[in-house]
Amino acid sequence: MNNRLFFFLLFLAISLTSCIEKNPVIECLTCPNNDTIILNPQDRRVIIEEFTGVRCVQCPQGSLEIQRLKNEHGERLIAISIHAT
């Protein structure tokens, strides 16, 4: 029983201390005095990699879904299609 309580408290302590999200800090190379920029979640981009092929059955439906997402999210979504044989 002591071991269970110890591992539970250890797991709880690790869980509570490991879930802090910090926004990335990026040094601005074009800014005067090398200021830093802090990205907010709305400034981030998402990359979708689509692997396509000649005999891919699901690819047309996947491409339509990516296009729908691209229309919805605009420049925040970057789609990359990789054509594999």
Secondary structure, 3 states (H helix, E strand, C coil): CHHHHHHHHHHHHHHHHCCCCCCCEEECCCCHHHCEEECCHHHCCEEEEEEECCCCCCHHHHHHHHHHHHHHHHHHEEEEEEECC
